[in-house]
């Protein structure tokens, strides 16, 4: 049991395999092959008897395989192959403090099957990324507090396959990305209960495959093929007897793509297939006495977004193919048994959505 006056901090990470290949003022060619055939688990637990401090921060991350490459003032080329076999990647975080208080609390639980990142400054990158995930990816957590006196944020994020990039200084980026998430399930869940909560947010996000590519000033050219057949579930549940502002937010998407450039040209060729188990998203909140309560659930089969800078005389060339063959459902509920100022529940379910646009840099 823990009683503190200042702060409580815990960081728990577990990684199956990690690689970093980066360079500065050189030309770099990378061949990276990562293969994981094992379970990965990260678990954080906190028990508090009376007070866990003015600030409590719990960070939990479980990752199957991860790789990152940065280039500064040079050219990066590479082929990155990531495979995660059958098993489980599990991130768990829980707070047990039914008779305790806290000032501000932030607790995050994250689980990722395969992750590849790129960073480019005043250079160029041309890379092929192949990701195959068969392992269940689960982020689970939440907590119980007698009183949360400040901001309480509990978040869970689960992603099967993930690719991110960021480029600045007029850099150029070209990627060919193939992602397949064929696990049985990809799931994120967060559940919280408070005797009283001043400002509380409980959220869960589950993503089958994800591509997020960003550029400032140069060329962004992305060809991607994303396939998700895993059952996607995101569920957030929260309750508070007394509350100021309380929200429960859940988001689930089979395949997600974002290509954005605050520069002259963006070229996108995105193919997305969501099949297999379907997408199910649930968000609930229950309270007795308070002010503002919300529950928001969003479920999407395939989502794609691309943009370019209008002030840069930008050009956007986009080809998008989306196929969703499974059920997509979202449900939300807000229950206030005593009194409250506002109670809002929103549920949105979409099979396919694609947005491509030209805008000013100030819009982002």
C-alpha positions as MATLAB code, in Angstrom:
seq = 'XXXXXXXXXXXXXXXXXXXXXXXXXXXXXXXXXXXXXXXXXXXXXXXXXXXXXXXXXXXXXXXXXXXXXXXXXXXXXXXXXXXXXXXXXXXXXXXXXXXXXXXXXXXXXXXXXXXXXXXXXXXXXXXXXXXXXXXXXXXXXXXXXXXXXXXXXXXXXXXXXXXXXXXXXXXXXXXXXXXXXXXXXXXXXXXXXXXXXXXXXXXXXXXXXXXXXXXXXXXXXXXXXXXXXXXXXXXXXXXXXXXXXXXXXXXXXXXXXXXXXXXXXXXXXXXXXXXXXXXXXXXXXXXXXXXXXXXXXXXXXXXXXXXXXXXXXXXXXXXXXXXXXXXXXXXXXXXXXXXXXXXXXXXXXXXXXXXXXXXXXXXX';
ca = [
       0.000    0.000    0.000;
       1.209    3.527   -0.795;
       0.774    6.872    0.956;
       2.693    9.812   -0.502;
       2.445   13.594   -0.423;
       4.233   14.572   -3.635;
       4.097   12.199   -6.584;
       3.814    8.585   -7.626;
       5.424    7.492  -10.894;
       5.724    4.104  -12.547;
       7.012    3.149  -16.008;
       6.706   -0.400  -17.300;
       7.870   -1.386  -20.787;
       8.294   -4.732  -22.490;
       9.629   -5.186  -26.032;
      10.195   -8.349  -28.011;
      12.744   -6.907  -30.476;
      13.994   -3.373  -31.162;
      16.181   -1.852  -33.901;
      17.522    1.639  -34.553;
      19.334    2.497  -37.799;
      20.044    6.227  -38.173;
      22.638    8.553  -39.677;
      23.745   12.193  -39.958;
      25.301   13.801  -43.047;
      25.678   10.392  -44.694;
      23.827    8.180  -47.135;
      22.469    5.147  -45.331;
      21.019    1.911  -46.709;
      19.234   -0.328  -44.207;
      18.037   -3.943  -44.376;
      16.164   -4.824  -41.196;
      14.408   -8.132  -40.528;
      12.570   -8.654  -37.229;
      10.738  -11.845  -36.330;
       9.025  -12.454  -32.993;
       7.515  -15.790  -32.001;
       6.749  -15.176  -28.316;
       4.407  -13.386  -25.944;
       5.153   -9.877  -24.659;
       3.566   -8.547  -21.452;
       3.876   -5.239  -19.580;
       1.930   -4.892  -16.322;
       1.654   -1.940  -13.916;
      -0.378   -2.039  -10.698;
      -0.782    0.571   -7.985;
      -2.511    0.139   -4.627;
      -3.068    3.322   -2.617;
      -4.428    3.392    0.931;
      -5.031    7.105    1.550;
      -3.346    9.425   -0.970;
      -1.200    8.700   -4.038;
       0.092   12.257   -4.340;
      -0.528   15.572   -6.030;
       0.538   13.876   -9.273;
       0.325   10.206  -10.193;
       1.651    9.051  -13.575;
       1.592    5.434  -14.727;
       2.968    4.511  -18.145;
       2.709    1.002  -19.550;
       3.789   -0.147  -23.023;
       4.048   -3.617  -24.534;
       5.502   -3.906  -28.059;
       6.138   -6.942  -30.199;
       8.759   -5.542  -32.594;
       9.771   -1.927  -33.108;
      12.196   -0.134  -35.409;
      13.131    3.483  -36.008;
      15.372    5.245  -38.510;
      16.335    8.929  -38.568;
      18.307   10.739  -41.244;
      19.727   14.275  -41.017;
      21.281   15.911  -44.066;
      21.520   12.678  -46.053;
      19.621   10.019  -47.934;
      18.077    6.995  -46.258;
      17.029    3.947  -48.245;
      15.852    0.708  -46.735;
      13.724   -2.390  -46.585;
      12.105   -3.164  -43.230;
      10.431   -6.534  -42.634;
       8.546   -7.109  -39.373;
       6.775  -10.339  -38.435;
       4.933  -11.096  -35.200;
       3.745  -14.690  -34.948;
       0.810  -16.167  -33.027;
       0.655  -15.272  -29.348;
      -0.218  -12.141  -27.414;
       1.130   -8.628  -26.901;
      -0.485   -7.428  -23.697;
      -0.279   -4.074  -21.903;
      -2.098   -3.808  -18.566;
      -2.384   -1.021  -15.987;
      -4.621   -0.805  -12.935;
      -5.063    1.444   -9.898;
      -6.797    0.106   -6.808;
      -7.550    3.008   -4.459;
     -11.232    2.867   -3.433;
     -10.609    4.787   -0.185;
      -7.790    7.019   -1.445;
      -7.539   10.445   -3.056;
      -5.282   11.851   -5.766;
      -4.560   15.276   -7.256;
      -3.884   14.729  -10.964;
      -3.616   11.200  -12.324;
      -2.588    9.961  -15.755;
      -2.540    6.240  -16.470;
      -1.889    4.859  -19.947;
      -1.767    1.288  -21.207;
      -0.445    0.699  -24.713;
       0.039   -2.444  -26.789;
       1.498   -2.587  -30.318;
       2.222   -5.595  -32.487;
       4.688   -4.133  -35.011;
       5.831   -0.513  -35.216;
       8.106    1.300  -37.685;
       9.058    4.975  -37.421;
      10.946    7.412  -39.646;
      12.331   10.883  -38.964;
      13.807   13.043  -41.748;
      15.486   16.456  -41.464;
      16.946   18.239  -44.519;
      17.247   14.924  -46.327;
      15.351   12.252  -48.181;
      14.027    8.778  -47.519;
      12.900    5.977  -49.785;
      11.775    2.863  -47.930;
       9.703   -0.278  -48.185;
       7.979   -1.566  -45.035;
       6.370   -5.008  -44.755;
       4.474   -5.813  -41.541;
       2.656   -9.039  -40.686;
       0.969   -9.473  -37.298;
      -0.732  -12.671  -36.120;
      -0.589  -12.016  -32.376;
      -3.526  -10.722  -30.359;
      -2.794   -7.155  -29.280;
      -4.568   -6.091  -26.095;
      -4.381   -2.905  -24.012;
      -6.371   -3.191  -20.819;
      -6.646   -1.116  -17.681;
      -8.370    1.476  -15.570;
      -8.723    2.132  -11.897;
     -10.779    2.933   -8.826;
     -10.338    6.101   -6.746;
     -12.289    7.445   -3.826;
     -11.622   11.024   -4.937;
      -9.843   12.482   -7.989;
      -9.378   16.142   -7.090;
      -7.723   17.335  -10.322;
      -7.534   15.923  -13.831;
      -7.906   12.163  -14.147;
      -6.926   10.672  -17.507;
      -7.048    6.919  -18.125;
      -6.207    5.844  -21.701;
      -5.732    2.546  -23.498;
      -4.361    2.141  -27.038;
      -3.980   -1.072  -29.025;
      -2.599   -1.261  -32.588;
      -1.754   -4.297  -34.664;
       0.610   -2.732  -37.228;
       1.826    0.861  -37.152;
       3.997    3.061  -39.418;
       4.714    6.721  -38.683;
       6.950    9.289  -40.335;
       7.783   12.954  -39.881;
       9.902   15.122  -42.189;
      10.998   18.765  -41.972;
      13.307   21.154  -43.794;
      12.143   20.532  -47.356;
      12.768   16.805  -47.088;
      11.419   14.230  -49.512;
       9.669   10.999  -48.536;
       8.691    7.971  -50.586;
       7.264    4.840  -48.991;
       5.816    1.535  -50.083;
       3.973    0.033  -47.114;
       2.310   -3.370  -46.805;
       0.472   -4.158  -43.559;
      -1.454   -7.292  -42.622;
      -3.112   -7.816  -39.245;
      -4.536  -11.354  -39.208;
      -4.777  -11.808  -35.436;
      -7.875  -13.138  -33.754;
      -8.426   -9.802  -32.017;
      -7.043   -6.324  -31.435;
      -8.619   -4.838  -28.337;
      -8.429   -1.816  -26.044;
     -10.414   -1.419  -22.837;
     -10.448    1.116  -20.011;
     -12.753    0.991  -16.981;
     -12.786    3.531  -14.149;
     -14.837    4.245  -11.047;
     -14.681    7.316   -8.801;
     -16.421    8.312   -5.637;
     -15.931   11.870   -6.818;
     -14.105   13.236   -9.854;
     -13.437   16.858  -10.770;
     -12.382   16.322  -14.427;
     -12.154   12.724  -15.645;
     -11.560   11.231  -19.081;
     -11.555    7.512  -19.787;
     -10.661    6.451  -23.336;
      -9.916    3.349  -25.395;
      -8.588    3.191  -28.966;
      -8.139    0.046  -31.073;
      -6.578    0.091  -34.556;
      -5.931   -2.863  -36.842;
      -3.366   -1.181  -39.115;
      -2.196    2.418  -39.134;
      -0.121    4.637  -41.441;
       0.614    8.241  -40.442;
       2.994   10.109  -42.750;
       3.737   13.836  -42.358;
       5.949   16.249  -44.259;
       6.788   19.950  -44.154;
       7.998   21.420  -47.414;
       9.076   18.527  -49.618;
       7.530   15.670  -51.553;
       5.397   13.086  -49.782;
       4.712    9.972  -51.856;
       3.044    6.997  -50.140;
       1.815    3.737  -51.618;
       0.124    1.562  -49.033;
      -1.778   -1.710  -48.882;
      -3.544   -2.370  -45.563;
      -5.454   -5.523  -44.635;
      -7.131   -6.180  -41.308;
      -9.002   -9.386  -40.534;
      -8.807   -9.168  -36.731;
     -11.841   -8.551  -34.561;
     -11.518   -4.942  -33.392;
     -12.986   -3.919  -30.051;
     -12.664   -0.651  -28.147;
     -14.576   -0.214  -24.902;
     -14.511    2.537  -22.299;
     -16.625    2.519  -19.164;
     -16.640    5.056  -16.352;
     -18.703    5.895  -13.293;
     -18.597    8.614  -10.660;
     -21.043    9.333   -7.868;
     -20.134   13.036   -7.948;
     -18.521   14.632  -10.997;
     -17.629   17.976  -12.517;
     -16.767   16.980  -16.073;
     -16.636   13.289  -16.976;
     -16.262   11.641  -20.357;
     -16.006    8.131  -21.739;
     -14.525    7.894  -25.243;
     -14.013    4.794  -27.411;
     -12.674    4.629  -30.976;
     -12.071    1.626  -33.193;
     -10.897    1.422  -36.825;
      -9.898   -1.545  -38.950;
      -7.446    0.302  -41.227;
      -6.355    3.927  -40.807;
      -4.310    6.047  -43.240;
      -3.134    9.662  -42.994;
      -0.812   11.392  -45.443;
      -0.319   15.117  -44.887;
       2.110   17.630  -46.366;
       2.535   21.320  -45.598;
       4.500   21.504  -48.806;
       4.177   21.386  -52.565;
       3.074   17.863  -53.417;
       1.374   14.839  -51.896;
       0.947   11.601  -53.853;
      -1.164    8.851  -52.305;
      -2.145    5.395  -53.490;
      -3.995    3.747  -50.594;
      -5.697    0.343  -50.646;
      -7.623   -0.834  -47.574;
      -9.442   -4.109  -46.887;
     -11.262   -4.748  -43.599;
     -12.583   -8.281  -43.263;
     -12.906  -11.069  -40.735;
     -14.162  -10.276  -37.254;
     -15.720   -6.825  -37.518;
     -15.429   -3.621  -35.484;
     -17.298   -3.106  -32.198;
     -17.052    0.038  -30.074;
     -18.775    0.737  -26.746;
     -18.663    3.827  -24.492;
     -20.618    4.191  -21.231;
     -20.801    6.619  -18.337;
     -22.870    6.426  -15.149;
     -23.108    9.136  -12.490;
     -25.354   10.379   -9.710;
     -24.669   14.054   -9.070;
     -22.678   16.417  -11.245;
     -22.406   18.783  -14.155;
     -21.306   17.561  -17.617;
     -21.286   13.902  -18.676;
     -20.475   12.553  -22.143;
     -20.004    9.195  -23.815;
     -18.704    8.989  -27.390;
     -18.288    5.834  -29.476;
     -16.869    5.839  -33.026;
     -16.429    2.727  -35.168;
     -14.944    2.728  -38.694;
     -14.041   -0.054  -41.085;
     -11.555    1.920  -43.219;
     -10.461    5.550  -42.833;
      -8.190    7.550  -45.154;
      -7.168   11.208  -45.067;
      -4.772   13.192  -47.243;
      -3.964   16.873  -47.546;
      -1.506   19.379  -48.999;
      -0.716   23.061  -48.427;
      -2.694   25.587  -50.460;
      -0.370   28.522  -49.695;
       2.481   26.485  -51.213;
       0.575   26.063  -54.488;
       0.293   22.454  -53.420;
      -0.791   19.564  -55.585;
      -2.614   16.539  -54.244;
      -2.834   13.334  -56.298;
      -4.780   10.625  -54.506;
      -6.074    7.176  -55.370;
      -8.081    5.416  -52.677;
      -9.643    1.953  -52.671;
     -11.631    0.826  -49.633;
     -13.486   -2.433  -49.053;
     -15.257   -3.288  -45.812;
     -16.897   -6.725  -45.670;
     -17.825   -6.929  -41.988;
     -20.123   -5.425  -39.428;
     -19.226   -2.089  -37.854;
     -21.109   -1.098  -34.707;
     -20.957    1.677  -32.110;
     -23.015    2.212  -28.974;
     -22.913    4.809  -26.220;
     -24.936    5.465  -23.092;
     -25.033    8.125  -20.384;
     -26.955    7.551  -17.163;
     -27.349   10.217  -14.461;
     -29.486    8.964  -11.615;
     -29.617   12.210   -9.627;
     -28.990   15.546  -11.301;
     -26.636   16.988  -13.907;
     -26.241   20.005  -16.143;
     -25.677   18.176  -19.463;
     -25.690   14.549  -20.538;
     -24.568   13.728  -24.080;
     -24.208   10.379  -25.790;
     -22.930   10.023  -29.362;
     -22.442    6.854  -31.415;
     -21.128    6.776  -34.991;
     -20.528    3.744  -37.198;
     -19.083    4.072  -40.717;
     -17.981    1.366  -43.138;
     -15.617    3.482  -45.260;
     -14.588    7.125  -45.067;
     -12.040    9.050  -47.168;
     -11.192   12.746  -47.053;
      -8.683   14.522  -49.303;
      -8.275   18.283  -49.290;
      -6.066   21.332  -49.811;
      -5.775   23.794  -46.922;
      -3.673   26.490  -45.334;
      -0.913   25.531  -42.878;
      -2.674   27.442  -40.097;
      -5.479   24.891  -40.273;
      -3.220   22.185  -38.816;
];
